[in-house]
Amino acid sequence: YACALHPTMGERRKYYGGVQGGGTQSDAVILDENGKLLSEAQGSCTNPWLVGFEGCVDNLSTLIADAKRNAGIPVDEPLESLGMALSGGEQSEAQEKIITGLQGKFPNTSRHYCVRTDTFGSIATAFQTGGMVLISGTGSNCELLNPDGSTHRCGGWGHVLGDEGSGFWIAHKAIKIVYDANDGLAVPPYDVTVVKGLIWNYFKIKQPFDILDFLYTNFKKSFIAKLCKELAEAARTSRDPLALHIFKEAGIVLGKHINALLPKADQSLLTTPGGLHVLAVGSVLTHCWDLLQEGLLEALRGSDISTITIVKLKVSSAFGAAVLGSKAAGSVLNIDLSTNTSLLYSGSPGVM
């Protein structure tokens, strides 16, 4: 990953910034030397592949300037460090380009910089020495960070190649089951009446061909993924068997992401109290855990996991980004990470 240093030195009070950059919204925090939160700010997209590198740098500068003002810090006073956990920030070349852009165009932003991908901001917010993050929102992904800094990934290839267990995948699976049943191509696992009604109502269609406009001509992945919310409601309120089945299948395939990374996990992550710690991220995984849990734990049975602890964040991943930035500056922020998460599940995958 990329890190860099501002050329000026000097004794002063030190402030540590963190940014969690998304494809729609970005969040920033500024912490003091004791890890105390001084300010927060929200801004626009900072994914360089969506807004371009110049747009990314401009939006980051605006976001940090707002956070400085909120903390009562002069905008032209550099932070001690700025950690950025950005969507689209996987490649080292992109990381260097963002840092160079900030140093050249906005030299008083910070003294030290560090850019990582967004998932590692999440891990650093929750865990001290690495762990696993499982994401299911519009898309899906799973990443492992070992204590030695090595990283491994499963998924994250988008809706054409993957996104298994995501909101889009759940919605697509529901549509596919209904249309295959309608065509006589496949026998549905359960009656499709309720799910078909949800699909017709959500897309406001009157005949099967009407859905093609949403899937092709005016395709919007996020809109299709939001059908997942309607399916979750049907699963919870009416206990529709097909909706429940689809969420269980989503849980199984999400569990397989964890299984895929287990052989690459440091043994220390598997033997800590509570076993492997997994951070659940994304609206589908955190809001539909009750529907996904059975399938996910089923997928983990028979694996090398004897105990697993699954948590979700209570604060922005910008906190973790600030921690990553402080390490690049050679500092250690005194933050109790255990207060940043709440428990979803802890126990043996074989026990419900």
C-alpha positions as CSV (number, residue, x, y, z in Angstrom):
1,Y,0.0,0.0,0.0
2,A,1.1,3.6,-0.5
3,C,2.3,6.0,2.2
4,A,4.0,9.3,2.0
5,L,5.4,12.2,4.2
6,H,4.9,15.9,4.1
7,P,8.3,17.7,3.9
8,T,7.7,20.2,6.8
9,M,8.4,19.2,10.4
10,G,7.8,20.9,13.7
11,E,6.4,20.5,17.2
12,R,2.7,21.0,17.4
13,R,-0.5,19.4,18.5
14,K,-1.1,16.3,16.3
15,Y,-4.4,15.5,14.6
16,Y,-5.2,12.2,12.7
17,G,-7.6,12.1,9.9
18,G,-9.4,9.1,8.4
19,V,-11.6,8.7,5.3
20,Q,-13.9,5.9,4.4
21,G,-14.5,6.5,0.7
22,G,-17.5,5.1,-1.1
23,G,-19.0,5.0,-4.5
24,T,-21.9,7.3,-3.4
25,Q,-20.9,8.9,-0.1
26,S,-17.6,9.3,1.8
27,D,-17.1,9.9,5.6
28,A,-14.3,11.6,7.4
29,V,-13.2,11.8,11.1
30,I,-10.5,13.7,12.9
31,L,-9.0,12.3,16.1
32,D,-6.6,13.8,18.6
33,E,-3.4,12.2,19.9
34,N,-5.5,10.2,22.5
35,G,-7.8,8.8,19.8
36,K,-10.6,11.1,20.9
37,L,-13.1,12.0,18.2
38,L,-12.9,15.7,17.4
39,S,-15.1,16.0,14.3
40,E,-16.9,14.2,11.5
41,A,-17.8,15.2,8.0
42,Q,-19.6,13.7,5.0
43,G,-18.9,14.2,1.4
44,S,-19.4,12.8,-2.1
45,C,-17.9,9.9,-4.1
46,T,-14.2,9.4,-3.8
47,N,-13.9,6.3,-6.0
48,P,-11.3,7.3,-8.6
49,W,-12.7,5.0,-11.2
50,L,-16.1,6.7,-10.9
51,V,-15.2,10.3,-10.6
52,G,-11.6,10.3,-12.1
53,F,-8.4,10.8,-10.1
54,E,-8.7,14.6,-10.2
55,G,-12.3,14.4,-9.0
56,C,-11.2,12.0,-6.3
57,V,-8.5,14.3,-5.1
58,D,-10.7,17.4,-5.2
59,N,-13.5,15.6,-3.2
60,L,-11.0,14.3,-0.6
61,S,-9.6,17.8,-0.1
62,T,-13.1,19.3,0.3
63,L,-14.1,16.5,2.7
64,I,-11.0,17.0,4.9
65,A,-11.3,20.8,4.9
66,D,-14.9,20.4,6.2
67,A,-13.7,18.0,8.9
68,K,-11.0,20.5,9.9
69,R,-13.5,23.3,10.2
70,N,-15.8,21.1,12.2
71,A,-12.9,20.4,14.6
72,G,-11.9,24.1,14.8
73,I,-8.6,23.4,13.0
74,P,-7.3,25.9,10.4
75,V,-7.8,24.4,6.9
76,D,-4.2,25.2,6.0
77,E,-2.8,23.4,9.1
78,P,-1.6,19.9,8.0
79,L,-2.9,16.8,9.8
80,E,-0.2,14.6,11.3
81,S,-1.6,11.8,9.1
82,L,-4.5,11.0,6.7
83,G,-5.5,7.5,6.3
84,M,-7.8,6.8,3.3
85,A,-9.8,3.5,2.9
86,L,-11.2,4.0,-0.5
87,S,-13.6,2.1,-2.8
88,G,-11.5,1.6,-5.9
89,G,-8.3,2.0,-4.0
90,E,-6.9,-1.6,-4.5
91,Q,-4.1,-0.9,-6.9
92,S,-0.8,0.6,-5.8
93,E,-0.6,2.8,-8.9
94,A,-4.0,4.3,-8.0
95,Q,-2.9,4.8,-4.4
96,E,0.3,6.6,-5.4
97,K,-1.6,8.8,-7.9
98,I,-4.1,9.9,-5.2
99,I,-1.3,10.8,-2.7
100,T,0.7,12.6,-5.4
101,G,-2.4,14.5,-6.4
102,L,-3.0,15.7,-2.8
103,Q,0.6,16.6,-2.2
104,G,0.8,18.6,-5.4
105,K,-2.6,20.3,-5.4
106,F,-3.4,20.5,-1.7
107,P,0.0,20.4,0.1
108,N,-1.4,21.4,3.5
109,T,-3.8,18.5,3.8
110,S,-1.5,16.3,5.8
111,R,2.1,15.4,6.7
112,H,1.7,11.6,6.2
113,Y,-0.6,9.8,3.9
114,C,-1.8,6.2,3.6
115,V,-4.2,4.7,1.1
116,R,-5.8,1.3,1.3
117,T,-8.9,-0.3,-0.1
118,D,-12.2,0.3,1.7
119,T,-12.4,-3.2,3.3
120,F,-9.3,-2.7,5.3
121,G,-10.6,0.5,6.8
122,S,-13.5,-1.7,8.1
123,I,-11.1,-4.4,9.5
124,A,-8.9,-1.7,11.2
125,T,-12.0,-0.2,12.8
126,A,-12.9,-3.6,14.4
127,F,-9.8,-5.6,15.0
128,Q,-6.3,-4.9,16.3
129,T,-4.3,-7.6,14.6
130,G,-6.2,-8.5,11.4
131,G,-9.3,-10.5,10.7
132,M,-11.8,-11.2,8.0
133,V,-14.5,-8.9,6.5
134,L,-17.5,-10.4,4.8
135,I,-19.5,-7.9,2.7
136,S,-23.0,-8.2,1.3
137,G,-24.7,-5.1,0.2
138,T,-25.6,-4.3,-3.4
139,G,-22.6,-6.6,-4.2
140,S,-20.5,-9.0,-2.2
141,N,-16.9,-9.6,-1.3
142,C,-14.7,-11.3,1.4
143,E,-11.2,-10.3,2.4
144,L,-8.7,-11.6,4.9
145,L,-6.0,-9.5,6.7
146,N,-3.4,-11.6,8.5
147,P,-1.4,-10.3,11.4
148,D,1.7,-10.1,9.2
149,G,-0.1,-7.8,6.8
150,S,-0.7,-10.3,4.1
151,T,-4.1,-10.1,2.4
152,H,-6.3,-12.5,0.5
153,R,-9.6,-12.1,-1.2
154,C,-12.6,-14.1,-2.4
155,G,-15.3,-12.6,-4.6
156,G,-15.7,-8.9,-5.4
157,W,-15.9,-9.5,-9.1
158,G,-19.2,-7.7,-9.8
159,H,-22.6,-9.0,-10.8
160,V,-21.4,-10.5,-14.1
161,L,-18.8,-12.7,-12.6
162,G,-19.9,-13.0,-9.0
163,D,-21.6,-11.0,-6.2
164,E,-22.9,-14.2,-4.8
165,G,-25.1,-13.7,-1.7
166,S,-25.5,-10.0,-2.4
167,G,-28.7,-8.0,-2.7
168,F,-28.4,-8.1,-6.5
169,W,-27.8,-11.9,-6.4
170,I,-30.8,-12.5,-4.1
171,A,-33.0,-10.3,-6.4
172,H,-31.7,-11.9,-9.5
173,K,-32.2,-15.4,-8.1
174,A,-35.8,-14.6,-7.2
175,I,-36.5,-13.3,-10.7
176,K,-34.8,-16.2,-12.3
177,I,-36.7,-18.8,-10.3
178,V,-40.1,-17.1,-11.2
179,Y,-39.3,-16.8,-14.9
180,D,-37.9,-20.3,-15.2
181,A,-41.1,-21.6,-13.6
182,N,-43.2,-19.5,-15.9
183,D,-41.3,-20.9,-18.9
184,G,-41.5,-24.5,-17.6
185,L,-37.7,-24.6,-17.8
186,A,-37.3,-25.6,-14.1
187,V,-39.5,-26.7,-11.3
188,P,-39.3,-24.1,-8.5
189,P,-38.3,-25.4,-5.0
190,Y,-41.5,-23.8,-3.6
191,D,-44.6,-22.0,-4.9
192,V,-43.7,-18.8,-6.6
193,T,-47.0,-16.9,-6.2
194,V,-45.9,-14.5,-3.4
195,V,-42.5,-13.8,-4.9
196,K,-43.9,-13.3,-8.3
197,G,-46.4,-10.8,-6.9
198,L,-43.6,-8.9,-5.2
199,I,-41.6,-8.8,-8.5
200,W,-44.6,-7.6,-10.5
201,N,-45.4,-4.9,-7.9
202,Y,-41.8,-3.7,-7.4
203,F,-41.1,-3.2,-11.1
204,K,-44.7,-2.1,-11.8
205,I,-45.0,-4.6,-14.7
206,K,-48.1,-6.1,-16.1
207,Q,-46.6,-8.9,-18.3
208,P,-43.3,-10.9,-18.2
209,F,-41.7,-8.9,-21.1
210,D,-42.0,-5.6,-19.2
211,I,-39.1,-6.5,-17.0
212,L,-36.6,-6.5,-19.9
213,D,-36.3,-2.7,-19.8
214,F,-35.0,-2.9,-16.2
215,L,-32.6,-5.7,-16.9
216,Y,-31.1,-4.3,-20.1
217,T,-32.0,-1.0,-21.6
218,N,-32.3,1.0,-18.3
219,F,-30.3,-1.4,-16.1
220,K,-29.5,-0.1,-12.6
221,K,-27.8,-2.6,-10.4
222,S,-28.7,-0.8,-7.2
223,F,-32.4,-0.6,-8.1
224,I,-32.6,-4.3,-8.8
225,A,-30.8,-5.1,-5.6
226,K,-33.3,-3.2,-3.5
227,L,-35.9,-5.8,-4.4
228,C,-34.1,-7.8,-1.7
229,K,-35.8,-5.6,0.9
230,E,-39.2,-6.6,-0.3
231,L,-38.2,-10.3,-0.3
232,A,-36.9,-10.0,3.2
233,E,-40.2,-8.5,4.3
234,A,-42.1,-11.5,2.7
235,A,-39.7,-13.9,4.4
236,R,-40.2,-12.3,7.8
237,T,-43.9,-11.4,7.9
238,S,-45.6,-14.1,5.8
239,R,-42.8,-16.7,6.2
240,D,-43.0,-17.4,2.5
241,P,-41.1,-20.6,1.8
242,L,-39.5,-19.5,-1.4
243,A,-38.3,-16.2,0.0
244,L,-36.9,-18.0,3.1
245,H,-35.2,-20.5,0.7
246,I,-33.5,-17.8,-1.3
247,F,-32.1,-16.2,1.8
248,K,-30.8,-19.5,3.1
249,E,-29.1,-20.1,-0.2
250,A,-27.5,-16.7,0.0
251,G,-26.3,-17.5,3.5
252,I,-24.7,-20.7,2.2
253,V,-22.8,-19.0,-0.6
254,L,-21.6,-16.3,1.8
255,G,-20.4,-19.0,4.1
256,K,-18.5,-20.5,1.2
257,H,-16.5,-17.2,0.9
258,I,-15.3,-17.6,4.4
259,N,-14.4,-21.3,3.8
260,A,-12.4,-20.3,0.7
261,L,-10.1,-18.1,2.7
262,L,-9.6,-20.4,5.7
263,P,-6.6,-22.2,4.3
264,K,-4.8,-18.8,4.0
265,A,-5.7,-17.5,7.5
266,D,-2.9,-17.3,10.1
267,Q,-3.5,-19.9,12.8
268,S,-3.5,-17.2,15.5
269,L,-6.8,-15.8,14.0
270,L,-8.5,-19.2,14.4
271,T,-7.3,-19.8,18.0
272,T,-8.1,-16.5,19.7
273,P,-10.9,-16.4,22.2
274,G,-14.1,-16.5,20.2
275,G,-12.3,-18.2,17.3
276,L,-12.2,-16.5,13.9
277,H,-13.5,-13.0,14.1
278,V,-15.5,-11.9,11.0
279,L,-16.8,-8.4,10.5
280,A,-20.1,-8.3,8.7
281,V,-20.5,-5.3,6.4
282,G,-23.2,-4.2,4.0
283,S,-27.0,-3.6,4.4
284,V,-28.0,-7.1,3.4
285,L,-25.7,-8.9,5.8
286,T,-26.3,-6.7,8.8
287,H,-30.1,-6.1,8.2
288,C,-31.0,-9.6,7.1
289,W,-28.7,-11.6,9.4
290,D,-31.7,-13.4,10.9
291,L,-32.5,-14.8,7.4
292,L,-29.0,-15.5,6.4
293,Q,-27.6,-17.1,9.6
294,E,-28.9,-20.6,9.1
295,G,-27.4,-21.0,5.7
296,L,-24.1,-19.4,6.5
297,L,-23.5,-21.5,9.6
298,E,-24.6,-24.6,7.6
299,A,-21.8,-23.8,5.0
300,L,-19.2,-23.6,7.8
301,R,-20.0,-27.0,9.4
302,G,-17.3,-29.5,8.7
303,S,-14.7,-26.7,8.1
304,D,-11.7,-26.0,10.2
305,I,-13.7,-23.5,12.3
306,S,-14.6,-24.7,15.8
307,T,-15.8,-21.3,16.9
308,I,-16.6,-18.1,15.1
309,T,-17.5,-14.6,16.2
310,I,-19.4,-12.3,13.8
311,V,-19.7,-8.6,14.6
312,K,-21.0,-5.5,12.8
313,L,-19.7,-1.9,13.1
314,K,-21.4,0.7,15.3
315,V,-19.2,3.5,13.9
316,S,-17.8,4.7,10.6
317,S,-14.9,2.8,9.0
318,A,-13.2,6.2,8.8
319,F,-12.0,5.4,12.4
320,G,-10.0,2.4,11.1
321,A,-8.7,4.5,8.2
322,A,-7.4,7.0,10.8
323,V,-5.6,4.1,12.6
324,L,-4.0,3.0,9.4
325,G,-2.8,6.6,8.7
326,S,-1.4,6.9,12.2
327,K,0.7,3.8,11.8
328,A,2.1,5.3,8.6
329,A,3.2,8.3,10.8
330,G,4.8,6.0,13.3
331,S,2.1,6.6,15.9
332,V,-0.2,4.4,17.8
333,L,-3.7,5.7,18.6
334,N,-5.1,4.6,21.9
335,I,-8.5,3.4,20.8
336,D,-10.6,0.7,22.4
337,L,-11.8,-1.1,19.2
338,S,-14.2,-3.4,21.1
339,T,-16.5,-0.4,21.6
340,N,-16.8,0.0,17.8
341,T,-18.7,-3.3,17.2
342,S,-21.8,-5.1,18.3
343,L,-22.3,-8.9,18.3
344,L,-24.3,-10.8,15.7
345,Y,-23.2,-14.3,16.5
346,S,-20.6,-16.2,18.6
347,G,-20.4,-19.9,19.0
348,S,-19.8,-23.1,17.0
349,P,-21.1,-23.3,13.5
350,G,-22.6,-26.7,14.4
351,V,-24.8,-25.2,17.1
352,M,-27.8,-22.9,16.3
